[in-house]
Amino acid sequence: MRQSRHSVRTPGNGRRISLVGSLVLTGVAVGGCLYSFAGGGLPGHIRTVAILPFDNQTAEPALTLEVTEAVTEAMQGRLGLRSASEATADAIVRGTITQYAPDIPLSFQTGQQGNVAVTRRRVQLSITVEIYDRLEDRVLWQRNGLMVDGEYTPPNERQGREAALEKLVTDIVDGAQSQW
């Protein structure tokens, strides 16, 4: 049996695979891997970011650092942006913490002596935030009154605050990725 110079005999089953056919399949497979959706997200020139300390209008001073650190980690870890100074960054994130309510009662339990205990509470955090494109001098994304919350079992307010911060950074990252 004469073999074509453009086919390869496969071991075991005797079938021939066209060399051209396998090259086409390889090209389609590799080409499919390179496809990506580029409809949203930050503009391609945004590679660095400066996260300014959030202004804090609440009575909880630790929130300034906690919110700023959480947003910084999200911008670097989830969006892949590098930190830079305000003067050299491609984008700037700035905002204000406008409200913090640490102990909103959610559920109650009545004791044997008629006393009522709060068994579940909620932390609520509200901010105003914007992502500003310093290079093109325009706001990429902003939210006024962005409100998030986190539930906790007393006395673990920290657990509720961490849940609220996680929701906050998710909303900011989602907003940054959805801007057109």
C-alpha positions as CSV (number, residue, x, y, z in Angstrom):
1,M,0.0,0.0,0.0
2,R,1.4,3.4,-1.0
3,Q,1.3,6.1,1.6
4,S,0.7,9.7,0.6
5,R,3.5,12.1,1.5
6,H,0.9,14.3,3.3
7,S,-0.5,11.7,5.7
8,V,0.8,10.0,8.7
9,R,0.0,6.4,9.7
10,T,-1.1,6.2,13.3
11,P,0.1,3.3,15.3
12,G,-2.4,0.6,16.4
13,N,-5.5,1.3,14.3
14,G,-4.0,1.8,10.8
15,R,-6.0,5.0,10.1
16,R,-4.4,7.9,8.2
17,I,-4.5,11.4,9.5
18,S,-3.9,14.1,7.0
19,L,-1.0,16.3,7.9
20,V,-3.0,19.4,6.6
21,G,-6.0,18.3,8.6
22,S,-4.0,18.0,11.9
23,L,-2.4,21.4,11.2
24,V,-5.9,23.0,10.7
25,L,-7.2,21.4,14.0
26,T,-4.1,22.6,15.8
27,G,-4.6,26.1,14.5
28,V,-8.3,26.2,15.5
29,A,-7.5,24.9,19.0
30,V,-4.7,27.4,19.6
31,G,-6.7,30.2,18.0
32,G,-9.6,29.4,20.3
33,C,-7.4,29.6,23.4
34,L,-6.3,33.1,22.4
35,Y,-9.8,34.5,22.1
36,S,-10.9,36.8,24.9
37,F,-13.8,39.2,25.5
38,A,-12.7,42.8,25.7
39,G,-16.0,44.6,26.2
40,G,-15.5,45.9,29.7
41,G,-12.9,46.5,32.3
42,L,-10.4,49.3,32.8
43,P,-8.9,50.9,29.7
44,G,-5.7,49.2,28.5
45,H,-3.5,52.1,29.5
46,I,-4.4,51.7,33.2
47,R,-1.7,49.7,34.8
48,T,-0.9,51.6,38.0
49,V,-3.2,53.0,40.7
50,A,-3.0,55.3,43.7
51,I,-5.5,54.6,46.4
52,L,-5.8,57.7,48.5
53,P,-6.8,57.3,52.2
54,F,-10.6,57.4,52.4
55,D,-12.0,60.5,54.1
56,N,-13.9,59.4,57.2
57,Q,-17.1,61.1,58.4
58,T,-17.8,58.5,61.0
59,A,-16.9,58.2,64.7
60,E,-14.9,55.0,63.9
61,P,-11.3,56.2,63.1
62,A,-10.0,52.7,62.3
63,L,-12.3,52.5,59.2
64,T,-10.0,54.8,57.2
65,L,-7.1,52.4,57.3
66,E,-9.3,49.3,57.0
67,V,-11.2,50.5,53.9
68,T,-8.1,51.9,52.2
69,E,-6.2,48.6,52.8
70,A,-9.1,46.5,51.6
71,V,-9.5,48.5,48.4
72,T,-5.7,48.5,47.8
73,E,-5.5,44.7,48.1
74,A,-8.5,44.3,45.7
75,M,-7.0,46.6,43.1
76,Q,-3.7,44.8,43.1
77,G,-5.0,41.2,43.6
78,R,-8.2,41.2,41.6
79,L,-7.4,43.8,38.9
80,G,-3.7,43.3,38.7
81,L,-2.8,47.0,39.1
82,R,0.5,48.1,40.7
83,S,0.5,50.7,43.4
84,A,2.0,54.1,42.5
85,S,2.1,57.6,43.9
86,E,-0.8,60.0,43.1
87,A,1.5,62.0,40.8
88,T,2.6,59.0,38.7
89,A,-0.4,56.6,38.8
90,D,-2.5,56.0,35.7
91,A,-5.7,55.9,37.9
92,I,-6.6,57.3,41.3
93,V,-9.2,55.8,43.7
94,R,-10.6,58.2,46.2
95,G,-13.6,58.2,48.4
96,T,-15.4,59.1,51.6
97,I,-16.8,56.8,54.3
98,T,-20.1,58.5,55.0
99,Q,-21.8,56.2,57.5
100,Y,-21.0,53.3,59.8
101,A,-23.6,51.6,61.9
102,P,-22.0,48.7,63.9
103,D,-24.9,47.2,65.8
104,I,-28.2,47.1,63.9
105,P,-30.3,44.4,65.6
106,L,-31.5,41.6,63.4
107,S,-32.9,38.8,65.6
108,F,-33.9,38.5,69.2
109,Q,-34.4,35.8,71.7
110,T,-36.6,36.0,74.8
111,G,-35.1,34.5,78.0
112,Q,-36.9,32.7,80.8
113,Q,-37.2,35.8,82.9
114,G,-38.7,37.9,80.1
115,N,-35.4,39.6,79.2
116,V,-34.7,40.0,75.4
117,A,-31.3,39.3,74.0
118,V,-30.1,40.3,70.5
119,T,-28.8,37.1,68.9
120,R,-27.8,38.5,65.5
121,R,-26.6,42.0,64.4
122,R,-25.6,43.8,61.3
123,V,-22.8,46.2,60.4
124,Q,-23.7,48.7,57.8
125,L,-21.2,50.8,55.9
126,S,-21.8,53.5,53.3
127,I,-19.2,55.2,51.1
128,T,-18.8,57.5,48.1
129,V,-16.1,56.3,45.8
130,E,-14.6,57.1,42.4
131,I,-12.0,55.7,40.0
132,Y,-10.4,58.6,38.1
133,D,-8.3,58.2,35.0
134,R,-5.5,60.6,35.6
135,L,-4.1,60.3,32.0
136,E,-7.3,61.1,30.2
137,D,-8.6,63.4,32.9
138,R,-12.0,61.7,33.4
139,V,-13.9,59.7,35.9
140,L,-14.0,56.0,34.9
141,W,-16.5,54.9,37.6
142,Q,-18.2,56.4,40.7
143,R,-20.8,55.5,43.2
144,N,-22.5,57.8,45.8
145,G,-24.0,56.2,48.8
146,L,-22.7,52.7,48.1
147,M,-24.0,50.7,51.0
148,V,-22.8,47.3,52.1
149,D,-23.5,45.3,55.2
150,G,-22.3,42.2,57.1
151,E,-24.0,40.1,59.7
152,Y,-22.5,38.8,63.0
153,T,-23.3,37.1,66.2
154,P,-22.6,39.4,69.2
155,P,-20.0,40.3,70.3
156,N,-18.1,39.6,67.1
157,E,-18.5,43.0,65.4
158,R,-15.2,42.4,63.6
159,Q,-16.7,39.4,61.7
160,G,-19.6,41.7,60.4
161,R,-17.1,44.5,59.5
162,E,-15.0,42.0,57.5
163,A,-18.0,40.7,55.6
164,A,-19.1,44.3,54.8
165,L,-15.5,45.2,53.6
166,E,-15.5,42.1,51.3
167,K,-18.8,43.2,49.8
168,L,-17.5,46.7,49.4
169,V,-14.4,45.7,47.5
170,T,-16.4,43.3,45.3
171,D,-18.8,46.1,44.4
172,I,-15.8,48.4,43.5
173,V,-14.0,45.8,41.5
174,D,-17.2,44.8,39.7
175,G,-17.9,48.5,39.0
176,A,-14.4,49.0,37.6
177,Q,-14.7,46.0,35.4
178,S,-18.2,46.9,34.1
179,Q,-17.5,50.5,33.0
180,W,-17.6,51.0,29.3
